[in-house]
Amino acid sequence: MVHLYLEHGGTASAAYAQEDVTALEELLAAQAAPLLDGAFPVAAEPHVGICGACPGRRGLCSWPEELTLRPAFEQA
């Protein structure tokens, strides 16, 4: 499972038409390129808002749990 936030904020719904396919494929390819190259970076400033629902938070993440569960306002 991969969490990929293309843009964070706003609603998570949109409507697309057939003529949007090429542009959407290009956008997805650009956003997925680092992942496809093997890059799986963790959040630069972890907090519960970003990390709370991440399935890798406990076992795969390089950040300690106290940072991934801290409130967002405690960011350095």
N, C-alpha and C positions, 0 to 999 in steps of 0.2 A: 504494500500500500504506500502511496506517495501523496503527500499533501503539497499541492502546487498552487500558490496564491498568485494568479496573474496580476490582479489588481485587488487590493484589500479595501473594503468599504462599499457602501451602496448595496443595492439589492443584488441577488444572485440569480437573476432571470433575464432572458433575452429571447428575441425571436429572430430567426435567420431564414433566408430564402436561398434557393439554388444558386443564385448568382454570388452569394457570399462564400461558397465552398472554398474557392482558391485562396481567398484572403484568410479565411479561418485556418486552413491547412498550413499556410505560411506562418501565421501567428503561433499556432501550436508547435510547429517544428522549431521555431526560434526559441520558444519558452522551454521546450523539452531538450534542446541540444545539450546543455550541461549535464542533465541527468543521463542522457544516452551516451555521453562521453565518460560516465562513471563518477561524476562529481555529485556528492550528496551533502552539501554544506548544512550545518545546523544554524539556527537563528543567531545572529550577531549579539543580540541582547534578549536572552530568553525571559519569558514570563508566562503566566498561566493563560493569558489571552491568546498567545501564539501556540504554546506547547501543551496546554491542558488536555487536549483531546488527541494528541499525537500518539499513535500506537507504539512508537519506538522510544518514547520518553524514558521509560524505566530501564530498558535493557540495551538499547543501541546508541542512545544519545551520549555525547561526550560531556555535556553539562551535568552537574550534580542536581539531584531532584529538588533541593531547596531553591535553586535558581529557576528551574522550569515551572515551579509552582508559586513563585512570588507574584504579588500584584504588579501590574504594569507600571504603576506610579513609582516603584522602587528602582527603576532602571537607572544605571549609572550614566 
